[in-house]
Amino acid sequence: MNERPDVVKLCSELVRIDSENPPGDTSAVIDYIQNIFENFDIPFLRTDLPGGKSNIQTVLQNRPLLLLGHVDVVPAMPDGWEYDPFSGKIVDGYIFGRGTADMKGGCAAIITAFIDKWLENRDIPANLCFVCDEESGGPSGTRHLIREGLLQPCDCLIAECTPSLHPSIGQKGILRMRIEFNGEPGHGSLYPEVGVSSIEKALEFVCHVREINRRTYPVSEEFDCIIKESGKIIGKATGISSVENILKKVTYNPGIIRGGERVNIVAQKCCLELEMRIPWGCSPEELLEELGSICTSDRITAKEFSWPTYTDENSDIVRIALENIQKVYKDTPSPFVQWAATDARFLRKNGFNVIEYGPGEINTLHGVNEAVSIEELKKSVEVYKGIIQYYTGE
């Protein structure tokens, strides 16, 4: 019989396999996971799409629980890192490297928990799934698998990095758009008496968006309490003092702007790419309609659109996760909602009850010296095993 996987070794080895997105080639890391499945005689399906976009999932029929992770990571330049970002270096109780927290640590933990339970009883009530492109919105990963009918609605745990006592049960929505502003060219020396500047129109548009950021939106008293508690939880984990405002308001980022033809010509064309994160109680459809009404002579295109999502805190997956976190950590856990976006939004939209819970140092996400605590990694395995055990019905 093959040895049970060691979660520390597994995490370190996953980090050493470069799966930066872009370019998003995950074939090598999926090869690694496939080898594990083959060694333990676990039935699986591998999906390979152009560009090395590879996914893999176990295919046990009619299982009530899905454990999911993404194996792509954001790019890492070596500058500023204490250890090479793809070394998987183990030092002083931590594993360092790109993806340790987001989220190869979580992937290693759900693999370890799954195989531990598989070796006890092959009638395990869960499936594993690893996808290729969460960091770029999931078109070849989770969204593809849902569209092809390869993932069926059930309770789902995504092993994304969260505070150790707090599973995430909700996320703000997203509205990403491109606005192409049209001006009237003229000699720059005559502006603003002559011509209409597309760049200035873009600036006025951003000023309107800034006003939207001042609004608040009504939610139930119960959910307002969750938001307030979430602000405290995230604030403690990140050091950000204004989290409650971030969760309650439309936040925005004018990320890319390109415009103008020459410095002495009134700009005829300007393109702005802007994203907004949508809080609970706010309709992204109504927001897009409002923004379109102030761009009547310009072209606004929604590139990504999703409502804020939320899994009922009284659902089985939330309740069982909290029970097992308390059992392992000997402390009182609570759920929270967040501003970030993950594959959870696509799964919830398609009928899955989803939580996110996983190991990692939150303040290192997407940063230099990304790390996961070995202690937290091992405790996550125990939490996952407890959750799997509940779904056996025993």
Helices and strands as residue ranges (DSSP letters): H 7-16, H 27-39, E 44-49, G 50-52, E 53-58, E 65-70, E 89-91, E 94-96, I 100-104, H 105-120, E 126-131, G 134-136, H 142-147, E 155-158, E 168-171, E 173-182, G 188-190, H 198-212, H 221-238, H 243-248, E 251-259, E 269-278, H 284-293, E 299-306, E 309-310, H 316-329, E 336-338, H 344-349, E 353-356, G 362-364, E 371-373, H 374-390
